[in-house]
Amino acid sequence: MKNLILGLLMGLIVGGWAGLNTGKERPMFANPFVEDPKPVTTLDQLKSGADELIESGRDALHKATQ
C-alpha cells in the first residue's frame, strides 16, 4: 500500500511537470516555472494562421485571374 501511494505521488509530480511544459509548448523536462519573455497564446497562433491563409488565398486568386 505504501509503494502504491508513493508511486502515485511520483507519477503525479512527473506528469504535472511534463503536462505544464506540454501546454506551454516547451521541451518536456524544461523548467515549467521560468517565464517566457512573451508567451505565445492560442489566439496569437490563430491570428498568424489566418493571416497566412489569407495571403496564400490572395496569391492563388491573383495567379488564377492572370
C-alpha positions as CSV (number, residue, x, y, z in Angstrom):
1,M,0.0,0.0,0.0
2,K,2.9,2.3,0.9
3,N,4.5,1.6,-2.5
4,L,1.3,2.3,-4.4
5,I,0.8,5.7,-2.7
6,L,4.5,6.6,-3.3
7,G,4.2,5.6,-7.0
8,L,1.0,7.6,-7.5
9,L,2.6,10.6,-5.9
10,M,5.7,10.4,-8.0
11,G,3.6,9.9,-11.2
12,L,1.5,13.0,-10.3
13,I,4.6,15.1,-9.8
14,V,6.4,14.0,-13.0
15,G,3.1,14.1,-15.0
16,G,2.3,17.6,-13.8
17,W,5.8,18.8,-14.7
18,A,5.6,17.3,-18.2
19,G,2.0,18.5,-18.6
20,L,2.8,22.1,-17.8
21,N,5.6,22.1,-20.3
22,T,3.5,20.4,-23.0
23,G,0.7,23.0,-22.5
24,K,3.3,25.8,-22.9
25,E,4.8,24.1,-26.0
26,R,8.3,23.7,-24.4
27,P,10.6,20.7,-24.2
28,M,9.1,18.1,-21.8
29,F,11.6,18.3,-19.0
30,A,12.3,22.0,-19.1
31,N,11.7,24.2,-16.0
32,P,8.0,24.9,-16.1
33,F,8.3,27.9,-13.7
34,V,10.5,30.1,-15.9
35,E,8.5,32.9,-17.5
36,D,8.7,33.4,-21.3
37,P,9.6,36.9,-22.5
38,K,6.3,37.0,-24.4
39,P,4.2,33.9,-24.0
40,V,2.5,32.7,-27.3
41,T,-1.2,32.3,-26.8
42,T,-3.6,30.2,-28.8
43,L,-5.2,33.4,-30.0
44,D,-1.9,34.6,-31.4
45,Q,-1.4,31.3,-33.2
46,L,-4.9,31.5,-34.7
47,K,-4.3,35.1,-35.9
48,S,-1.0,34.2,-37.6
49,G,-2.5,31.2,-39.2
50,A,-5.4,33.2,-40.5
51,D,-3.0,35.8,-41.9
52,E,-1.1,33.1,-43.7
53,L,-4.3,31.6,-45.1
54,I,-5.5,35.0,-46.4
55,E,-2.1,35.7,-48.0
56,S,-2.0,32.3,-49.7
57,G,-5.6,32.7,-50.9
58,R,-4.8,36.1,-52.3
59,D,-1.8,34.8,-54.2
60,A,-3.8,31.9,-55.6
61,L,-6.6,34.2,-56.7
62,H,-4.1,36.5,-58.3
63,K,-2.5,33.7,-60.2
64,A,-5.8,32.3,-61.3
65,T,-7.0,35.6,-62.8
66,Q,-3.9,36.2,-64.8
